């Protein structure tokens, strides 16, 4: 996995608080599925609210954070999880966590307050269609 993809994955894990899956005491697993398989089941994965932790475009893989019961749901959808599941530590949500909208508001405020030092520009879109500043 390239460094940029690793950094994005780590940031996703930290910012998302390792997912809001089942109960906080339940183990959380990082699984990887191929982009092809993700695309085949994308609507089901998104509609059920699975936590997409990252995407490695170079390797063609999508990483999901799931509980054991969510793994079973993926299996019932026909998603091949296989041996890719690795248990990861679950962290409690960060009390200072900011949603993407809150982050954008902060960035826009900094740009307005300090126009000589800061500006906001969008360099891409997330898988969910949100701007990436």
C-alpha positions in Angstrom: 0.0 0.0 0.0 1.4 3.4 -0.9 2.3 5.9 1.8 -0.6 8.2 0.8 -3.1 5.4 1.0 -1.7 4.3 4.4 -1.9 7.9 5.7 -5.5 8.2 4.4 -6.4 4.9 6.0 -4.9 5.8 9.4 -6.6 9.2 9.3 -9.9 7.6 8.5 -9.5 5.2 11.4 -8.7 8.0 13.8 -11.3 10.5 12.6 -14.1 8.0 12.5 -13.2 6.7 15.9 -13.0 3.2 14.4 -16.6 3.1 13.4 -20.0 3.3 15.0 -20.8 -0.3 14.4 -22.6 -2.5 16.9 -22.0 -2.1 20.6 -18.8 -0.5 21.9 -17.7 -3.7 23.6 -18.0 -5.9 20.5 -14.8 -6.6 18.5 -14.2 -4.6 15.4 -12.6 -6.1 12.3 -10.9 -4.5 9.3 -11.8 -6.3 6.2 -10.7 -5.7 2.6 -12.7 -6.5 -0.5 -11.8 -5.9 -4.1 -13.1 -2.7 -5.7 -14.9 -4.9 -8.3 -16.8 -6.7 -5.5 -17.4 -3.4 -3.7 -19.0 -2.0 -6.9 -21.1 -5.1 -7.3 -22.5 -4.6 -3.7 -22.1 -0.8 -3.3 -25.8 0.0 -2.9 -26.3 -2.6 -0.2 -23.1 -1.6 1.6 -23.9 2.1 1.6 -27.6 1.7 2.4 -26.8 -0.5 5.5 -24.3 2.2 6.7 -21.1 0.1 6.7 -18.1 2.1 7.8 -15.8 2.5 4.7 -12.4 3.1 6.3 -10.4 3.6 3.1 -9.7 2.8 -0.5 -6.5 1.7 -2.1 -7.0 2.6 -5.8 -3.6 1.2 -6.8 -4.3 -2.2 -5.2 -8.0 -2.1 -6.1 -9.1 -2.7 -2.6 -11.7 -1.2 -0.3 -11.4 -1.4 3.5 -14.4 -1.7 5.8 -14.7 -1.7 9.6 -17.3 -4.2 10.7 -18.5 -6.1 13.7 -18.9 -9.9 13.6 -22.6 -9.6 12.9 -21.9 -7.1 10.1 -19.4 -9.6 8.7 -22.2 -12.2 8.6 -24.5 -9.6 6.8 -21.8 -9.1 4.2 -21.5 -12.8 3.8 -25.3 -13.1 3.3 -25.1 -10.5 0.6 -22.5 -12.6 -1.2 -19.5 -10.5 -0.3 -16.3 -12.7 0.0 -14.7 -11.6 3.2 -12.5 -14.6 3.6 -9.2 -14.4 5.6 -8.9 -10.6 5.2 -10.6 -9.9 8.5 -8.2 -8.5 11.1 -9.4 -7.5 14.6 -8.6 -3.9 15.4 -8.8 -2.0 18.7 -12.0 -0.1 19.2 -11.6 3.5 20.5 -14.3 5.5 22.1 -15.5 8.5 20.0 -13.3 11.5 20.3 -15.1 14.3 22.2 -13.5 16.8 19.8 -14.5 14.9 16.7 -15.7 17.2 13.9 -18.0 16.1 11.1 -16.9 16.9 7.5 -19.4 19.9 7.5 -17.9 21.2 10.8 -14.4 20.9 9.4 -15.4 22.8 6.2 -17.0 25.5 8.3 -13.8 25.9 10.4 -11.7 26.1 7.3 -14.0 28.7 5.7 -13.9 30.7 8.9 -10.0 30.6 9.0 -9.9 31.7 5.4 -12.4 34.6 6.1 -10.5 35.7 9.3 -7.0 35.4 7.7 -7.3 35.9 4.0 -3.6 36.7 3.6 -2.7 33.4 5.1 -5.5 30.9 4.3 -7.8 30.0 1.5 -10.1 27.0 0.9 -10.1 25.1 -2.3 -11.5 21.7 -3.2 -9.2 19.2 -4.8 -11.6 16.2 -5.1 -14.7 14.4 -4.0 -15.1 11.7 -1.4 -16.7 8.4 -2.3 -19.8 9.8 -0.6 -19.7 12.8 -3.0 -18.5 15.4 -0.4 -15.9 18.0 -1.3 -12.4 17.3 -0.1 -10.9 20.7 0.9 
